[in-house]
Amino acid sequence: MVVQKMIEEGLLLIQGEPRHDLKLGFRCRLLSSFDEINGVRSGHNKRVKLATLSVEKVLPLWDSRFPADRSPYLALELAKKLLAGAISATEATRETSRLWAHCDDLLWDEDAQNAVMVGFGAIQVLKEALSETHFGCENVNDESTDFDFEPYDHDSSFFAASAYSHGAPWESSSDQQKRLEFWTWWLTSAASDATND
């Protein structure tokens, strides 16, 4: 199976990468391989599920910092509704913009940045649901890293990994072992859950 071989390749890549990062180019290839399981529509749903699982893993970080703010939950719920046809793409796009502006406003507090990454990740789940192809993979090659792209173009797994490891791979404050733990989970448990539906 193509996906399983790619997962095995990804596990080797994160072990060998000094910061234990899973490059965007590889993630895009893996996510596009989901279309080969049961067709494009099924692949789209599997990508949204994997994005959702990524954010759900780090939701406790949001909840501990912003216990009364349900923004990430709203984004995840809107993604489900969009896939079910219960809301329009226009409404989802409008909410994406509003939620992004809200998370931008929360960045003023440097101590809240890890939690805010969770919010951005949830918004990207909604953007993934809006996109027929994997969101964020346009103009990406195998050597592309998240550093090469604007924050608005990062995918949910990047934001979740950054929240989990206390910073982006290029930030000195980030925890490389936590990043390895996150990507190992993402490649094994999360990818398996997303592709076995």
C-alpha positions in Angstrom: 0.0 0.0 0.0 1.4 3.4 -1.0 0.3 5.2 2.2 1.9 2.6 4.5 5.2 2.9 2.5 5.1 6.7 2.8 4.4 6.5 6.5 7.5 4.3 7.0 9.5 6.8 4.9 8.2 9.6 7.0 9.2 7.9 10.2 12.8 7.5 8.9 12.8 11.2 7.8 11.9 12.6 11.2 14.4 10.4 12.9 17.2 11.7 10.6 16.2 15.3 10.5 18.1 17.3 13.2 15.0 19.1 14.5 12.8 16.1 13.9 10.6 18.1 11.6 8.4 16.5 8.9 9.0 18.7 5.8 6.0 20.2 4.2 6.9 18.7 0.8 6.8 15.2 2.3 3.5 15.9 4.1 2.0 17.1 0.8 3.0 13.9 -1.0 1.6 11.8 1.8 -1.7 13.7 1.9 -2.1 13.6 -1.8 -1.7 9.8 -1.7 -4.9 9.6 0.3 -6.7 10.1 -3.0 -5.4 6.7 -4.1 -7.3 4.9 -1.3 -10.9 5.3 -2.5 -10.8 8.3 -4.8 -10.5 12.0 -4.6 -13.6 12.7 -2.5 -12.7 10.1 0.0 -9.1 11.5 0.1 -10.4 14.9 0.8 -12.5 13.7 3.8 -9.4 11.7 5.1 -7.2 14.8 4.9 -9.8 16.8 6.8 -10.0 14.0 9.4 -6.3 14.0 9.8 -6.2 17.8 10.2 -9.0 17.5 12.8 -7.1 14.9 14.8 -4.0 17.0 14.7 -5.8 19.9 16.3 -7.8 17.8 18.8 -4.5 16.5 20.1 -3.5 20.0 21.2 -6.9 21.4 22.2 -6.1 21.1 25.9 -3.4 23.8 25.4 -6.1 26.2 24.1 -8.5 25.2 26.8 -6.0 25.9 29.6 -5.2 29.4 28.3 -8.7 30.4 27.0 -11.3 28.3 28.8 -14.2 30.4 27.8 -13.3 30.9 24.2 -14.7 28.2 21.9 -13.2 29.5 18.6 -11.3 26.3 17.7 -14.3 24.2 18.4 -16.4 26.4 16.2 -13.9 26.1 13.4 -13.9 22.3 13.7 -17.7 22.2 13.8 -18.0 24.4 10.7 -15.6 22.0 8.9 -18.0 19.1 9.7 -21.0 21.1 8.6 -19.3 22.1 5.4 -18.5 18.5 4.5 -22.0 17.5 5.3 -23.4 20.3 3.1 -25.1 22.0 6.0 -23.4 25.4 5.4 -22.2 27.1 2.3 -18.6 27.7 1.3 -19.4 31.4 1.4 -20.4 31.2 5.1 -17.4 29.0 5.9 -15.0 31.5 4.2 -16.5 34.4 6.1 -16.1 32.6 9.4 -12.5 31.6 8.5 -11.6 35.3 8.1 -13.4 36.3 11.3 -11.7 33.5 13.3 -8.3 34.3 11.9 -8.6 37.9 12.9 -9.7 36.8 16.4 -6.6 34.6 16.8 -4.4 37.4 15.4 -5.8 39.7 18.2 -4.8 37.1 20.8 -1.2 37.1 19.8 -0.4 40.2 21.8 0.3 38.0 24.8 3.6 36.2 24.1 2.8 33.6 26.8 -0.3 32.6 24.8 1.4 31.9 21.5 1.4 28.1 21.8 -2.3 28.2 22.6 -3.0 30.6 19.7 -1.3 28.1 17.4 -4.1 25.7 18.3 -6.7 28.3 17.1 -4.9 28.8 13.9 -4.6 25.1 13.3 -8.4 24.7 13.8 -9.0 27.5 11.3 -6.8 25.6 8.8 -9.0 22.5 9.2 -11.9 24.6 8.0 -9.7 25.9 5.1 -8.8 22.2 4.3 -12.5 21.4 4.2 -13.0 24.3 1.7 -10.2 23.1 -0.6 -10.6 20.1 -2.9 -6.9 19.6 -3.1 -4.7 19.6 0.0 -4.7 23.1 1.3 -1.2 24.6 1.4 0.4 22.2 -1.2 0.3 24.5 -4.2 3.8 25.3 -5.4 5.4 22.8 -3.0 8.3 20.4 -3.8 9.9 17.7 -1.8 12.5 20.1 -0.3 9.9 22.7 0.7 9.7 23.5 4.4 7.1 25.5 6.4 9.7 28.3 6.7 9.3 28.9 3.0 5.7 29.9 3.3 3.6 32.6 4.9 1.8 31.7 8.2 -1.6 32.0 6.4 -0.5 29.2 4.1 0.6 26.7 6.9 -1.5 23.6 7.4 -3.2 22.5 10.5 -0.5 19.9 11.3 2.2 22.5 11.2 0.3 24.6 13.8 -0.5 21.6 15.9 3.1 20.4 15.9 4.3 23.9 16.7 1.9 24.2 19.7 2.8 20.7 20.9 6.6 21.4 20.7 6.4 25.0 22.0 7.4 26.6 18.8 8.2 26.3 15.1 11.2 24.1 14.1 13.3 27.2 13.5 12.6 28.7 16.9 15.2 28.1 19.6 12.5 27.7 22.3 11.0 24.7 20.6 11.4 21.2 22.0 12.8 18.8 19.4 11.8 15.7 21.3 8.2 16.9 21.6 8.3 17.5 17.8 9.5 14.0 17.3 6.8 12.7 19.5 4.1 14.7 17.7 5.2 13.6 14.2 5.6 10.0 15.2 2.0 10.1 16.5 0.8 11.9 13.4 2.4 9.4 11.0 1.3 6.3 12.9 -1.8 6.7 15.1 -3.5 9.7 13.4 -2.8 8.8 9.8 -4.1 5.3 10.5 -7.3 6.6 12.1 -7.8 9.0 9.2 -7.3 6.5 6.5 -9.2 3.6 8.0 -12.7 5.2 7.7 
